[in-house]
Amino acid sequence: MPTTADLLPLGPEIFVCGAAFALLMVDLFLSDARRGLTHFLALFILAAAAVMTARNLGAEPAWGFADLFVRDTVSDVLKLAIYAVTAAAFVYAKPYLQDRGLFKGEFYVLGLFAVLGMMLMVSAGSLLVVYLGLELLALSSYGLVGMDRDNPRSTEAAMKYFVLGSMASGILLYGMSMVYGATGTLQLGEIHAAAAATGDSTLLLFGVVFMLGGIAFKFGAAPFHMWLPDVYHGAPTAITLFIGSAPKVATFGMAYRLLEVGVGPLDPYWQDMVAWLAAISLVLGNLIALVQSNLKRMLAYSTISHVGFLFMGLSQGGTVGYSAAMFYAIAYALMSAAAFGAIVLLSRKGFEAEEVADFRGLWARSPFQAMLVLFIMASLAGVPPFLGFWAKLEVLRAAVEAGLIWLAIVGVVCAVVGAYYYLRVVKAMFFEEPEGEAVRVHGDGHLRLVFAVNAVLLLVLGVFADTILHWCRLAFPV
């Protein structure tokens, strides 16, 4: 029987799980006209979970259920970022789904179960919990991508995501089975000790390679990126916003648990592989993004390049590398939510503002919104003093301190190349005239407010980046 000591560290997880089931039952008795209550209840659940998590922020690590689960500063910081980005995604999604007849309670229920999966991923103390959280997130994401069942493009994206995601899960599970065979345990702490004792056994190294392949797929790193552009393009934009932001934070947590907490003694082997994955992602993502005219596909390929930067920090390990990678994951989640939020802001019933050309003339039509989009593109491009600049600077500093000058040079060159396709959006807004009907901004007040806050935060958090960096560094003591 679980004791109180077992249950206390899982307080937020237990609450989110129970609240998601309760929300599912409540939604059954709500008419379409009162579905807004589901929306506000979902936001309340996230806010309550954030309060429960923040109460223990910075406290000593606590373990539960025979070390299957851990609550520490790493998990707390990542969970707070997941709550914030998911709440923003819910607000972005409401008017978008209403306009298209997709405003259903299932969106919020699946979203909350995806959040629960992410929470388990970042707090896992065992391979079993890692896989449980990952599959909970994955199955919820498949359902979300396929929500628009009457749209062939959305259905195709869901099928591709499901098939390729299943293959990646199988690869990850196969790697975990090899690690279990080499160490005889599923506990990450015991795997760490066994890896230090056995060294570079062939079975263990093969397991690490397969696990890294699964991690790279979930991130969307090249050459495991095949699913990402089609899924981002085919899914409803509000769903793309969600799956393209918060899960990146959770996947970083999963990578840290598996690679450092689990097979940390094998750092020299997997760090080299991660460094090469970073370089390939940076080059491939930026080059293909250059020729995209569809903004959703451009952002999808830019995601691959951003994963390259994140991997640059992850490949270094230690306090500097992991804190830089965590900082980049959080920063990118905020930037990605804002970028796809811009598409939602300019979309309306019967029209998706997903082409770069759709942003033409925004400055003349709505100068304030154009400036906000400029903030987003500048942050994604890494222009100081925006948040994206400090995130890139941290991972580049980690690469230089680790002696990987070649990787840092690749990162700098690719950052310059990447600035070009972000500037195309700025050029369209400020210097080009619209073709046909002029661009229109959505009239929903909540949508406009969260978009403004999201975009301005990229500047404010850039100026006060030390606040986030402090907690990221505190999570990984020397």
Secondary structure, 3 states (H helix, E strand, C coil): CCCHHHHHHHHHHHHHHHHHHHHHHHHHCCCHHHCHHHHHHHHHHHHHHHHHHHCCCCCCCEEECCCCEEECHHHHHHHHHHHHHHHHHHHHHHHHHHHCCCCCHHHHHHHHHHHHHHHHHHCECEHHHHHHHHHHHHHHHHHHHCCCCCCHHHHHHHHHHHHHHHHHHHHHHHHHHHHHHHHCCCEHHHHHHHHHHHCCCHHHHHHHHHHHHHHHHHHCCCCCCCHHHHHHHHCCHHHHHHHCCHHHHHHHHHHHHHHHHHCHHHHHHHHHHHHHHHHHHHHHHHHHHCCCCEHHHHHHHHHHHHHHHHHHHHCCCHHHHHHHHHHHHHHHHHHHHHHHHHHHHHCECCECCCEHHHHCCHHHHCHHHHHHHHHHHHHHHCCCCCHHHHHHHHHHHHHHHCCCHHHHHHHHHHHHHHHHHHHHHHHHHHHCCCCCCCCCCCCCHHHHHHHHHHHHHHHHHHHCHHHHHHHHHHHCCC
